[in-house]
Amino acid sequence: MAVAQAEENVRVLMQSAASLRKEAELAGVRLKAGEISNSDRSQIEITAERFELDARTAESTAAQTRVALEVLLGVPKPKGDILLTEQLETLCAAVLSLDARASEANRPDVIAADAAMRKAEAELRLQKANRIPNPTVLAQYEHQPPDTPNTVGLGMRLAF
């Protein structure tokens, strides 16, 4: 996977460098026409050269990665000549489909949705339990001497 990624980096940087090199050529024409200044043209050329240097660095990194892969595979004299049969896009698609199934339960949004579902189920059970009447029976006796007679009370309350 690292080799494929390094080769893809080389491809992208080479395309970017080629595109900026064409833009630098157009900047020369635009400078002669008076549309841009000399400093603008220089900035474009510097950027193009920087991308070319980055592409060379990426090529070196890709070669090192290929040698490391050959060492890992046990090639007797690794030279970095290994060629991959798969492109980075196909490798990533295969890994993503495996990871999507394997780690679907570990995603934070799935965990939060599961917790919300458990909370809703608990609240539903609570509401169903509250539908059953909860009767409360009250009995009361008061004795207040000397001139007040005794008092007796009986009450019942149904809570829903």
Accessible surface in RSA format (square Angstrom, percent):
REM  Atomic radii and reference values for relative SASA: ProtOr
REM  Chains: A
REM  Algorithm: Lee & Richards
REM  Probe-radius: 1.40
REM  Slices: 20
REM RES _ NUM      All-atoms   Total-Side   Main-Chain    Non-polar    All polar
REM                ABS   REL    ABS   REL    ABS   REL    ABS   REL    ABS   REL
RES MET A   1   110.77  57.4  72.59  48.0  38.18  90.9  69.93  59.5  40.84  54.1
RES ALA A   2    63.61  58.5  53.94  83.2   9.67  22.0  56.58  79.7   7.03  18.6
RES VAL A   3     5.47   3.6   5.38   4.9   0.09   0.2   5.38   4.7   0.09   0.2
RES ALA A   4     5.14   4.7   0.73   1.1   4.41  10.0   3.00   4.2   2.14   5.7
RES GLN A   5    99.02  55.4  99.02  72.4   0.00   0.0  14.37  30.6  84.65  64.2
RES ALA A   6     8.62   7.9   4.50   6.9   4.12   9.4   7.79  11.0   0.82   2.2
RES GLU A   7    55.57  31.9  49.38  37.4   6.19  14.7  24.78  47.9  30.79  25.1
RES GLU A   8    27.29  15.7  25.15  19.0   2.14   5.1  15.46  29.9  11.83   9.7
RES ASN A   9    71.35  49.2  69.86  67.5   1.50   3.6   8.98  21.6  62.38  60.3
RES VAL A  10    24.15  15.9  24.15  21.9   0.00   0.0  24.15  21.0   0.00   0.0
RES ARG A  11   107.71  45.2 102.17  52.1   5.55  13.2  64.43  88.1  43.28  26.2
RES VAL A  12    67.56  44.5  67.33  61.0   0.23   0.6  67.33  58.5   0.23   0.6
RES LEU A  13    38.96  21.7  38.96  27.9   0.00   0.0  38.96  27.4   0.00   0.0
RES MET A  14    93.13  48.2  89.13  59.0   3.99   9.5  79.97  68.0  13.16  17.4
RES GLN A  15   104.86  58.6  96.58  70.6   8.28  19.7  41.64  88.6  63.21  47.9
RES SER A  16    33.57  28.4  26.69  35.6   6.88  15.8  12.29  26.2  21.29  29.8
RES ALA A  17     4.89   4.5   4.62   7.1   0.26   0.6   4.87   6.9   0.01   0.0
RES ALA A  18    53.29  49.0  44.76  69.1   8.54  19.4  52.03  73.3   1.27   3.4
RES SER A  19    68.23  57.7  59.87  79.9   8.36  19.3  29.48  62.8  38.75  54.3
RES LEU A  20    30.36  16.9  30.36  21.7   0.00   0.0  30.36  21.3   0.00   0.0
RES ARG A  21    73.32  30.8  73.32  37.4   0.00   0.0  42.20  57.7  31.12  18.9
RES LYS A  22   139.52  68.1 138.41  84.9   1.11   2.6  81.84  73.7  57.68  61.4
RES GLU A  23    78.35  45.0  76.55  57.9   1.80   4.3  24.44  47.3  53.91  44.0
RES ALA A  24     4.96   4.6   2.23   3.4   2.74   6.2   2.56   3.6   2.41   6.4
RES GLU A  25   116.00  66.6 102.79  77.8  13.21  31.5  47.38  91.6  68.62  56.0
RES LEU A  26   111.94  62.3 111.77  80.0   0.17   0.4 111.83  78.5   0.11   0.3
RES ALA A  27     1.27   1.2   0.47   0.7   0.80   1.8   1.05   1.5   0.22   0.6
RES GLY A  28    20.31  25.0   0.00   N/A  20.31  25.0  19.61  53.8   0.70   1.6
RES VAL A  29    97.95  64.5  96.36  87.2   1.60   3.8  96.41  83.8   1.54   4.2
RES ARG A  30   104.51  43.9 103.81  52.9   0.70   1.7  30.71  42.0  73.80  44.7
RES LEU A  31    54.29  30.2  45.09  32.3   9.20  23.1  45.09  31.7   9.20  24.8
RES LYS A  32   187.60  91.5 148.56  91.2  39.04  93.0  99.61  89.7  87.99  93.7
RES ALA A  33    73.69  67.8  32.54  50.2  41.16  93.6  44.48  62.6  29.21  77.4
RES GLY A  34    62.30  76.8   0.00   N/A  62.30  76.8  30.24  83.0  32.05  71.8
RES GLU A  35   119.83  68.8  85.10  64.4  34.72  82.7  35.88  69.4  83.95  68.5
RES ILE A  36    24.72  14.1  13.27   9.9  11.46  27.6  19.62  14.1   5.11  13.9
RES SER A  37    56.00  47.3  44.92  59.9  11.09  25.5  49.44 105.3   6.56   9.2
RES ASN A  38    84.87  58.5  80.88  78.2   3.99   9.6  26.80  64.5  58.07  56.1
RES SER A  39    70.41  59.5  62.15  82.9   8.26  19.0  48.61 103.5  21.80  30.5
RES ASP A  40    60.46  42.3  59.29  59.0   1.16   2.7  11.62  27.4  48.83  48.7
RES ARG A  41    59.15  24.8  59.15  30.2   0.00   0.0   2.64   3.6  56.51  34.2
RES SER A  42    40.02  33.8  39.08  52.2   0.93   2.2  22.11  47.1  17.90  25.1
RES GLN A  43   116.83  65.3 114.45  83.6   2.37   5.6  36.08  76.8  80.75  61.2
RES ILE A  44    32.88  18.7  30.53  22.7   2.35   5.7  32.88  23.7   0.00   0.0
RES GLU A  45    50.15  28.8  50.15  37.9   0.00   0.0   7.15  13.8  43.00  35.1
RES ILE A  46   104.76  59.6 103.63  77.2   1.12   2.7 103.87  74.8   0.88   2.4
RES THR A  47    38.20  27.2  38.20  38.7   0.00   0.0  22.37  30.0  15.83  23.9
RES ALA A  48     0.00   0.0   0.00   0.0   0.00   0.0   0.00   0.0   0.00   0.0
RES GLU A  49    89.22  51.2  88.49  66.9   0.73   1.7  23.88  46.2  65.34  53.3
RES ARG A  50   134.11  56.3 131.78  67.2   2.33   5.6  55.39  75.7  78.72  47.7
RES PHE A  51    61.59  30.8  61.59  38.1   0.00   0.0  61.59  37.3   0.00   0.0
RES GLU A  52    48.84  28.0  46.34  35.1   2.50   6.0  18.53  35.8  30.32  24.8
RES LEU A  53   103.05  57.4 101.93  72.9   1.13   2.8 102.23  71.8   0.82   2.2
RES ASP A  54    62.25  43.6  59.72  59.4   2.53   6.0   9.49  22.3  52.76  52.6
RES ALA A  55     0.88   0.8   0.88   1.4   0.00   0.0   0.88   1.2   0.00   0.0
RES ARG A  56   145.31  61.0 139.36  71.0   5.95  14.2  56.32  77.0  88.99  53.9
RES THR A  57    87.86  62.5  82.47  83.6   5.38  12.8  62.24  83.6  25.61  38.7
RES ALA A  58    12.62  11.6   6.37   9.8   6.25  14.2  11.97  16.9   0.65   1.7
RES GLU A  59    72.46  41.6  68.14  51.6   4.32  10.3  26.54  51.3  45.92  37.5
RES SER A  60    58.78  49.7  49.68  66.3   9.10  21.0  33.65  71.6  25.13  35.2
RES THR A  61    66.65  47.4  66.36  67.3   0.28   0.7  48.43  65.0  18.22  27.5
RES ALA A  62     1.70   1.6   1.70   2.6   0.00   0.0   1.70   2.4   0.00   0.0
RES ALA A  63    38.36  35.3  38.20  59.0   0.15   0.4  38.36  54.0   0.00   0.0
RES GLN A  64   120.61  67.4 112.07  81.9   8.54  20.3  42.19  89.8  78.42  59.5
RES THR A  65    28.13  20.0  23.93  24.3   4.20  10.0  16.02  21.5  12.11  18.3
RES ARG A  66    48.37  20.3  48.37  24.7   0.00   0.0   3.40   4.7  44.96  27.2
RES VAL A  67    50.41  33.2  50.41  45.6   0.00   0.0  50.41  43.8   0.00   0.0
RES ALA A  68    59.44  54.7  49.28  76.0  10.17  23.1  54.62  76.9   4.83  12.8
RES LEU A  69    43.94  24.5  40.09  28.7   3.85   9.7  43.35  30.4   0.59   1.6
RES GLU A  70     8.73   5.0   8.73   6.6   0.00   0.0   1.27   2.5   7.46   6.1
RES VAL A  71    91.08  59.9  77.73  70.4  13.36  32.2  79.81  69.3  11.28  30.6
RES LEU A  72   146.04  81.3 117.94  84.4  28.10  70.6 122.73  86.2  23.31  62.7
RES LEU A  73   111.70  62.2  78.86  56.4  32.85  82.6  82.51  57.9  29.19  78.6
RES GLY A  74    57.28  70.6   0.00   N/A  57.28  70.6  32.63  89.6  24.64  55.2
RES VAL A  75    60.68  39.9  50.33  45.6  10.34  24.9  52.92  46.0   7.76  21.0
RES PRO A  76   127.21  92.7  92.83  84.6  34.38 125.0 104.07  85.9  23.14 143.8
RES LYS A  77   163.08  79.6 150.81  92.5  12.28  29.2  97.04  87.3  66.04  70.3
RES PRO A  78    46.29  33.7  27.53  25.1  18.75  68.2  27.54  22.7  18.75 116.5
RES LYS A  79   151.72  74.0 121.71  74.7  30.01  71.4  70.97  63.9  80.75  86.0
RES GLY A  80     9.36  11.5   0.00   N/A   9.36  11.5   0.77   2.1   8.58  19.2
RES ASP A  81   102.64  71.9  82.91  82.5  19.72  46.6  39.62  93.3  63.01  62.8
RES ILE A  82    40.94  23.3  32.25  24.0   8.69  21.0  40.40  29.1   0.55   1.5
RES LEU A  83   155.68  86.7 136.59  97.7  19.09  48.0 136.72  96.0  18.96  51.0
RES LEU A  84    58.44  32.5  32.06  22.9  26.39  66.3  33.51  23.5  24.93  67.1
RES THR A  85   138.03  98.2  98.34  99.7  39.68  94.6  83.24 111.8  54.79  82.8
RES GLU A  86    89.04  51.1  83.03  62.8   6.01  14.3  24.87  48.1  64.17  52.4
RES GLN A  87   115.09  64.4 111.98  81.8   3.11   7.4  38.03  81.0  77.05  58.4
RES LEU A  88    31.49  17.5  29.33  21.0   2.16   5.4  29.33  20.6   2.16   5.8
RES GLU A  89   104.37  59.9  95.07  71.9   9.29  22.1  70.45 136.3  33.92  27.7
RES THR A  90    74.01  52.6  64.96  65.9   9.05  21.6  68.21  91.6   5.80   8.8
RES LEU A  91    49.28  27.4  48.35  34.6   0.94   2.4  48.90  34.3   0.38   1.0
RES CYS A  92    42.20  31.9  40.95  45.7   1.25   2.9  16.66  42.2  25.54  27.5
RES ALA A  93    60.11  55.3  49.44  76.3  10.66  24.3  54.63  76.9   5.48  14.5
RES ALA A  94    54.36  50.0  46.36  71.5   8.00  18.2  53.67  75.6   0.69   1.8
RES VAL A  95    62.43  41.1  62.09  56.2   0.34   0.8  62.43  54.2   0.00   0.0
RES LEU A  96   118.13  65.8 115.96  83.0   2.17   5.4 116.20  81.6   1.92   5.2
RES SER A  97    51.29  43.3  42.62  56.9   8.67  20.0  40.56  86.4  10.73  15.0
RES LEU A  98   109.24  60.8 106.25  76.0   2.99   7.5 106.66  74.9   2.58   6.9
RES ASP A  99    72.03  50.5  71.60  71.3   0.44   1.0  19.05  44.8  52.98  52.8
RES ALA A 100    59.83  55.0  47.43  73.2  12.39  28.2  58.02  81.7   1.81   4.8
RES ARG A 101   172.40  72.4 149.16  76.0  23.25  55.3  75.82 103.6  96.58  58.5
RES ALA A 102    82.91  76.2  49.55  76.5  33.36  75.9  61.09  86.0  21.82  57.8
RES SER A 103    44.56  37.7  44.05  58.8   0.51   1.2  30.15  64.2  14.40  20.2
RES GLU A 104    94.85  54.5  94.52  71.5   0.34   0.8  14.60  28.2  80.25  65.5
RES ALA A 105    73.92  68.0  61.11  94.3  12.81  29.1  63.26  89.1  10.67  28.3
RES ASN A 106   109.08  75.2  93.81  90.7  15.28  36.8  23.14  55.7  85.95  83.1
RES ARG A 107   111.95  47.0 109.82  56.0   2.14   5.1  41.20  56.3  70.76  42.9
RES PRO A 108   109.77  80.0 103.03  93.9   6.75  24.5 106.04  87.6   3.73  23.2
RES ASP A 109    81.53  57.1  69.12  68.8  12.41  29.3  48.81 114.9  32.73  32.6
RES VAL A 110    49.41  32.5  46.66  42.2   2.75   6.6  48.90  42.5   0.51   1.4
RES ILE A 111    96.80  55.1  93.86  69.9   2.94   7.1  96.11  69.2   0.68   1.9
RES ALA A 112    62.10  57.1  50.99  78.7  11.10  25.3  58.02  81.7   4.08  10.8
RES ALA A 113    62.34  57.3  50.07  77.3  12.26  27.9  57.11  80.4   5.22  13.8
RES ASP A 114    60.29  42.2  55.48  55.2   4.82  11.4  18.89  44.4  41.41  41.3
RES ALA A 115    43.53  40.0  38.30  59.1   5.22  11.9  38.93  54.8   4.60  12.2
RES ALA A 116    61.33  56.4  50.55  78.0  10.78  24.5  56.37  79.4   4.97  13.2
RES MET A 117   108.70  56.3 102.24  67.7   6.46  15.4  70.27  59.7  38.43  50.9
RES ARG A 118   135.76  57.0 131.41  67.0   4.35  10.4  61.23  83.7  74.54  45.2
RES LYS A 119   131.65  64.2 124.70  76.5   6.94  16.5  76.60  69.0  55.04  58.6
RES ALA A 120    56.69  52.1  49.60  76.5   7.09  16.1  52.01  73.2   4.68  12.4
RES GLU A 121    80.89  46.4  79.08  59.8   1.81   4.3  30.15  58.3  50.75  41.4
RES ALA A 122    44.55  41.0  38.66  59.7   5.89  13.4  39.25  55.3   5.30  14.0
RES GLU A 123    86.85  49.9  85.85  65.0   0.99   2.4  34.54  66.8  52.31  42.7
RES LEU A 124    98.56  54.9  94.65  67.7   3.91   9.8  97.90  68.8   0.66   1.8
RES ARG A 125   150.95  63.4 144.57  73.7   6.38  15.2  71.79  98.1  79.16  48.0
RES LEU A 126   103.64  57.7  99.01  70.8   4.63  11.6 103.00  72.3   0.64   1.7
RES GLN A 127   107.23  60.0 104.88  76.6   2.35   5.6  38.88  82.8  68.35  51.8
RES LYS A 128   107.69  52.5 103.89  63.7   3.79   9.0  55.21  49.7  52.48  55.9
RES ALA A 129    59.88  55.1  44.73  69.0  15.15  34.5  48.61  68.4  11.27  29.9
RES ASN A 130    72.78  50.2  65.73  63.5   7.05  17.0  19.72  47.5  53.06  51.3
RES ARG A 131   175.14  73.5 156.20  79.6  18.94  45.1  66.82  91.3 108.32  65.6
RES ILE A 132   122.86  69.9 115.39  86.0   7.47  18.0 117.29  84.5   5.58  15.1
RES PRO A 133    63.45  46.2  53.63  48.9   9.82  35.7  53.63  44.3   9.82  61.0
RES ASN A 134    94.39  65.1  92.60  89.5   1.79   4.3  18.79  45.2  75.60  73.1
RES PRO A 135    75.97  55.4  58.44  53.3  17.53  63.7  58.44  48.3  17.53 108.9
RES THR A 136    66.40  47.2  62.26  63.1   4.14   9.9  52.75  70.9  13.65  20.6
RES VAL A 137   107.39  70.7  78.25  70.8  29.15  70.2  78.25  68.0  29.15  79.1
RES LEU A 138   106.06  59.1 104.96  75.1   1.09   2.8 106.06  74.5   0.00   0.0
RES ALA A 139    81.79  75.2  53.41  82.4  28.38  64.6  53.77  75.7  28.02  74.2
RES GLN A 140    79.29  44.3  69.54  50.8   9.75  23.2  25.17  53.6  54.13  41.1
RES TYR A 141   135.26  63.1 107.43  61.1  27.82  72.4  90.07  67.7  45.19  55.7
RES GLU A 142    66.32  38.1  61.94  46.9   4.38  10.4  24.75  47.9  41.57  33.9
RES HIS A 143   109.70  60.0  84.99  59.1  24.71  63.2  67.95  70.0  41.75  48.6
RES GLN A 144    95.63  53.5  92.36  67.5   3.27   7.8  31.74  67.6  63.89  48.5
RES PRO A 145    88.61  64.6  66.16  60.3  22.45  81.6  69.05  57.0  19.57 121.6
RES PRO A 146   130.95  95.4  97.03  88.4  33.92 123.3 101.36  83.7  29.58 183.9
RES ASP A 147   129.18  90.5  96.63  96.2  32.55  77.0  45.37 106.8  83.81  83.6
RES THR A 148    69.52  49.4  59.10  59.9  10.42  24.8  32.94  44.2  36.58  55.3
RES PRO A 149   105.15  76.6  92.67  84.5  12.47  45.3 103.73  85.6   1.41   8.8
RES ASN A 150    79.78  55.0  54.35  52.5  25.42  61.2  12.28  29.5  67.50  65.2
RES THR A 151    68.31  48.6  65.01  65.9   3.30   7.9  49.32  66.3  18.98  28.7
RES VAL A 152   117.99  77.6  89.24  80.8  28.76  69.3  89.24  77.5  28.76  78.0
RES GLY A 153    27.39  33.8   0.00   N/A  27.39  33.8  24.95  68.5   2.43   5.5
RES LEU A 154   149.65  83.3 110.85  79.3  38.80  97.5 112.24  78.8  37.42 100.7
RES GLY A 155    23.80  29.3   0.00   N/A  23.80  29.3  22.97  63.0   0.82   1.8
RES MET A 156   137.37  71.1  97.84  64.8  39.53  94.1  64.95  55.2  72.43  96.0
RES ARG A 157   152.34  64.0 147.99  75.4   4.35  10.4  62.50  85.4  89.85  54.5
RES LEU A 158    95.91  53.4  72.23  51.7  23.68  59.5  72.23  50.7  23.68  63.7
RES ALA A 159    28.11  25.8  20.92  32.3   7.19  16.4  26.96  38.0   1.15   3.0
RES PHE A 160   164.33  82.2 112.33  69.6  52.00 135.3 119.73  72.6  44.60 127.6
END  Absolute sums over single chains surface
CHAIN  1 A    12564.9      10871.9       1693.0       7815.8       4749.0
END  Absolute sums over all chains
TOTAL         12564.9      10871.9       1693.0       7815.8       4749.0
